[in-house]
Amino acid sequence: MQEKKIGATHKVLRFIVSFFPLFIIAMVAAGIAIAYFIDRPDFAIRGLLVAVPAIFSAIFLSKMFRKDVCHDELLLKRPSLSQRTMILAFITFYLLSIIFLFLSTTRTGYYFGTVTLAYILVLNQIFSRSSKPYIILLELFLLSLNLIYSVTLKYPLYFGGTDIMSHLFISEVTYLSGHVAPADLSTFYASFPLFHIFNSELAYLLGMDLQTAYFFGSGLVYSVLLIFIYYFFMKATKNSTFSLLSCLVYSVSGTVIYYGMYMITRTLAYAGLIVILYLLYKKDENNRGFAYQGLAILLTIFLVIVHQVSAAQIAVILFLLLVCEHILSNENYINTTYFSLFCTMFMGYWFYFANVFVEELLLSRSDVHFYEEFQIKETVQMGYEWIYILNHLDVSIFLFFALIGIGYLLWDRIKSNKRNYVDYFSVFALFALLTLVLYIPTPIQTLWQTMTLFRFDRFMLLISPFMAFAMAAGIYILYSHLSDSGKRPSWMIAISVLMAIFVLTSIYYNGPESKPILTYPVREYFTSDEIQGFNYFMDHVDPGSELHSDYHAHRFFIQQNFSKSEELGLPFFRSYTISKVDEIPNYKGYVLIRQKQFMDGGIYTGSGSSNFLYGPEDGKDAVLLNSLSKDAKIYSNYGVDLYL
């Protein structure tokens, strides 16, 4: 019976893979037709981001299906490049990028250019005959640290999605008290304290202030994951070049770059997942992995307690890997015993130790009004589609290579028609195909219910190594196909140019510098003047005072009163966002205006980060000034005005 099911599954896969290029074109046409049918032509324009690379990848796949492309790295045609010259060139570009960081208050185009060239050098090193994995991994590790620290240690306080500030405060409570945060401070994190314990321990061990230790230590942890990812893919595929390419693509993927700077609880849970995968795929000389699976179980405890909901999403990832492995390989890395234990551990902890969190989680998502009709996210607006395409050029290049990699690896696997197949490439290819809709722009990413209510956006980081593998497969296979055709030199240049565009757009558009230029007018970091103004307020006002400010400043002043505030000597406030500018004269307490940010692009007000935007255009600066009494100003610097 089991063999019949496997045979039926293989027939379905054979049908899909055989017509894979036609399916790609059909899906593109259907998507554009639906966009016009629902009277949203902007969706069709946004769809070009997917449609154009999909069509080109279908063309290449149709040609490659007619011939065998070997992905054995021993048969790969490699150029002769001097390792010493490549390393010296890398060091030169790396040092130049650091110099450019010190010469300006922000990251400039010169910085992004030198980092991009350094990555292209690494790409060419991977394909060269003299490539050495440990040197390439070291270079990728250093570049990853460069990208992270160039934001988190350069700007006075990078806050990204604003959760960093609340985590810093809870970590401070843990640091000062020596205990986990009490429930009256944070219901969600009282039962999931490991992230804040980790931050406070870093501060003690490194002898740094909490913020510096937080960013310094998290950058190291995140960058070290590259080594685990390399050996994870190496154990599964036995192909060093493939694994190095995957690490290169992974390190410059937009989602990975963003979360390298925005290291919060779910990011540390993701780090736990990577190490668990490494342990599950690692076996000893006798092809046994009992000891490593035991370590994976211990690490599962860490993963369950470090973040509330990541374990549930990781369970989905492990289940899909288990299914793909069962269909296409006789290897047994993700076994049902571990998967069952994983699910039992996180569900048991949820319902027996974190039941208050589960109750709040279920109540917050059980309102029937959330499901009455599909809601488009506020950020998906007509008129911004061309800016959206510009902002996601890296996605197009990713999809072009990823579809080639997925399509060819599955075709190569299915045509063999063998159950006892030792090649594990196709398992990752099938997994990437099944999860691709969670990673690229699709209708799923336009809906409020999926992306905000059920947080499908968090899957992007969890599946990022497998997406990197798919893109690396496309680069590798296309390179092999073209080099076998005698076109290696010119096409290596073309691949390098495409990768340069991918790298440059990824590192720039996923950093804080691009946001004010595109659709997001507010900086994702506070300046030194703003921090100085915030500190003045905390040092000179009475505890419990009211403060009204913009949304991002409000997220900074989250020091609420809780059971240990006085014992630990922590200031506390009643912080509110400004709902309407003309209501400011009626407010009690203090009003804080980030004046420079207001004049540069505007400030968000209201109860959320995207509700209202006030800026200097259309006379709105006069409206704000008229609502503020000059006599009430008690503090002012280049960035902040404070009124009583």
Beta strands, then each sheet from edge to edge (+ up, - down):
strand 1: 157-158
strand 2: 525-526
strand 3: 546-549
strand 4: 574-577
strand 5: 590-593
strand 6: 603-605
strand 7: 612-614
strand 8: 633-636
strand 9: 641-643
sheet 1: 1+ 2-
sheet 2: 4+ 3+ 5+ 9- 8+
sheet 3: 6+ 7-
end
